[in-house]
Amino acid sequence: MAIGGVLGRLERGLIVSCQPVPGGPMDRAEIVRAIALAAFDGGAVGLRIESAAYVTAVRAATAVPIIGLVKRDLEESPVRITPWLQDVRDLLAAGADIVAFDATLRPRPVPVGELVAAIRAGGGIAMADCASLADAEAALAAGADILGSTLSGYTGGPEPRTPDLGLVAGMARLGGWVVAEGRIRTPNEAAMALKFGARAVVVGSAITRPEHVTQWFVEAMADTAAAVPTA
């Protein structure tokens, strides 16, 4: 499908990131596929799927647009999301429409421009996962089709608790096709992201990681329980 057709299907919609906790009880292809289909039944217009194997499993069950990515822990670089050209080729072969990659300005095994070129050569759409406005500017200059706020708050220092809607607004002012992603945990936050200029919104843990959602409830209750005297 042409880029305009894919982005048109995603416009103003919810993309669900179906990435189970690695090694957790839901980290199986059949479960990822089931979660993806349930999200689609609920109204999601796109899916974000990690690994070529899981993209293959989900693509066999649906024609909905898929953002594919690969996560790797490298010794020589802090970049984790789709760091290698082979990852790009594997994701496109598995059926991803869009390939997401770390576009931060950090030491990396492959320059952003080369990743974008490989995605385009394979007929895919390039999504730059950014942590800052400088990342987004460089990614646009390198030819990225989509800018994501995915990595804001994840490149050092304490992790924030709320989405970076300021970055979303800044990227929108650059003129990019912007996807809001990262710590969007409520329907209101997803709706607010559209007001800040997002063309689509990705939600992951709040929908597809019950371990994380359970922990949020447990921690909130523990904080209150500690402050409430027992009878």
C-alpha positions, 0 to 999 in steps of 0.5 A, a space after each residue: 500500500 502507498 504511504 498515503 493510503 497507510 497514513 490515511 488509515 491511521 489518521 486521528 486513530 489509535 495504534 495499539 502497541 502489542 509488546 508483552 513483557 519479555 519473558 512474561 506469561 504473555 510473551 508468545 506468538 499466539 497471545 500477541 496475535 490474539 491481543 492484536 485482534 482484540 485491539 482491532 475489534 475495539 477500534 484500533 486502526 494500527 498495531 505496533 509489533 516487536 520482532 519479525 516473528 511476531 509481525 509474521 504471526 499478526 500479519 497472517 491474521 489481519 491486514 491492518 497497518 503494522 509498525 514493526 520494530 526489533 529491540 536489541 541490547 547492544 554492547 557498543 551502542 545505547 540504541 535499542 530499536 531496530 539498530 541494524 539494516 538486517 532488522 529492517 529487511 526482516 521486518 519488511 519481509 515479515 509484512 510490516 508496513 512501517 518500520 520504527 527505529 531509534 532516531 536519537 542523536 547517540 552513537 549508533 551502528 548504522 546512521 539514520 539516513 541509511 536506515 531510512 534509505 533501506 526502509 524506503 528501498 524495501 517499500 516501507 514507511 520510515 518512523 523515527 522514534 525520537 527523544 527530543 526536537 533535535 532528534 526530530 529535526 535530524 530525522 526529517 532531514 534524513 527523510 523520515 516519514 513519521 516522527 514519534 515521541 516514543 523515546 522522550 524520557 528514556 535516554 537518561 535520568 529519571 523516567 517521567 510519569 506523564 506523556 511529553 505533549 510538549 515534544 509532540 507539539 514541537 514536532 508538529 510545528 516542524 511539519 512532520 507527520 507526528 505520532 504521540 507515544 510514551 506513557 499515554 495511560 488514559 483516554 483523556 491523555 490520548 485525546 489531548 495528544 491530538 489537540 497538541 498536534 498528533 496525527 495518531 496516538 500509540 498506547 501500549 502498556 495501559 492496554 496490553 501489559 496487565 503486569 504494568 497496569 496491576 503494578 500501577 494500582 498496587 502502588 497507588 493503593 500502597 501509598 494510600 494505605 500507608 497514610 491511612 490509620 488502621 482501625 
